[in-house]
Amino acid sequence: MKSLQLALGAIVLCCAANVTLAQQQVVIVTSFPKELTEAYKKAFEAKNPGIKVEILNKPTPAGVAYIREAPASNKPDVFWVSAPDAFEVLAGEKLLAKIESPAKEVPTKIGNYPINDPQGFYLGQALAGYGIMWNTRYTKANKLPDPKEWADLTKPVYFSHVAMSSPSRSGTTHLTVETILQGEGWAKGWRQMLMIAANSAAITERSFGVPDGVNNGQYGIGLVIDFFGLAGKASKFPVEFVYPSVTAIVPANIGIVAGAKNAENAKKFVNYTMSPEGQELLFDPAISRLPVLPSAYKKAPAGFPNPFTGTIKPKVNFDSDLAESRYYVVSSIFDQTITFKHKDLIAAAKAINEAAAKLANKHNAQAQQLLTDARDLAFSPIVSEEKSKDKEFLALYRNTKRDAEKTKQTTALEEYWSNTARKNYARAVELASQAAALAK
């Protein structure tokens, strides 16, 4: 009997040890690059011996899906990405826990945008803007002017020299696209986006594929979140970065997942990222992010942008509610008309550029009209602004747990968008070719 009691006692102690061990970790879902996550993992583990940080690196849309689909008994602990609209989606689905900021110094807003969620479900851990980076050696070799505005990237001179990712693959790209749509308006914004995509050599699989390609000269110019450009410069790559006037400064957020297995450790990790030490870690040249603590900028490198002193002048007051309401719609439109039809879009742009070059300084009204019609076919949004505000249309995409009928409707819509885009691009090539033939 005594031996049985000893055995049972050993089992209880073993189980207790395993529970303790299981609690001494924190599982973080993030889209951030390894340079950032490894720096925070190393620093946090050094300050909290016995707690192991596990990083699950996923693109933002995949991270949202992972948290949504994880069983209640095995939820990750922390969600940490740059996209506030992704946090809005999770908060709306009650997948984030309430959280209180340990950093009372953080301002309530940056411009008109709340840094922390007013409902208390996530915090701003850094600030981010969206802009353009370019490889100075590449642009010099190809005799390209330095871009300053998104509109610059629509010009024929940049054809095949640009790179970007897709909003369905990258939360930061989604914010870039949404910023342009909000800053320019739906119709003009999509026209600009289609023209930039037409000038792009690639739509990359991940957002960091763009800055990596610009850093090494594979691409000349890239649409990026600011820290990619700033980190490239700080790491001595031959690159420059600019904030276009039509940009926004918004928080890069962090939150605790509802039902997190290691909630206390998650809180410790979040608190560390918000501490003066955690904020100053953002100045690491390989990270180069904007802290939310104004006092942190006292230790910023020379020339580092400070969003609290007016050195960045964004025109867009980002509306996260609007972005969240059409989060999946924007991604789907982009993929059906750009990502999956990129070669067709490029072919249309190439034909239009060639016809325009032939018609330069020639007064042929018929040819110019053909060229205008070709541009309208290639660069007009597949979904009208009126439709983009239709609540029933948006509702098809708002609920991720769609029934068979909704799935049938969205599939039919996407097939229609895809087929229409293909036909429009092909017709644009025909019209541009007819215009070019009239050049005399």
Secondary structure, DSSP 8 states (H G I E B T S, - for coil): -HHHHHHHHHHHHHHHHHHHHHHSEEEEEE-S-HHHHHHHHHHHHHHSTT-EEEEEE--HHHHHHHHHHS-GGG--SEEEES-HHHHHHHHHTT-B-----S-TTS-SEETTEESS-TTSS-EEEEEE-EEEEEEHHHHHHTT-----SGGGGGSGGGTT-EEEE-TTT-HHHHHHHHHHHHHH-HHHHHHHHHHHHHTEEEEESSTTHHHHHHHTTSSSEEEEEHHHHHHHHHTT-SEEEE--SS---EEEEEEEBTT-TTHHHHHHHHHHHHSHHHHHGGGSTTT--EES-GGGGGG--TT---TTTTSS-------HHHHHHTHHHHHHHHHHHTGGGHHHHHHHHHHHHHHHHHHTT---HHHHHHHHHHHHHHHS-SS-HHHHT-HHHHHHHH-SS--HHHHHHHHHHHHHHHHHHHHHHHHHHHHHHHHHHT--
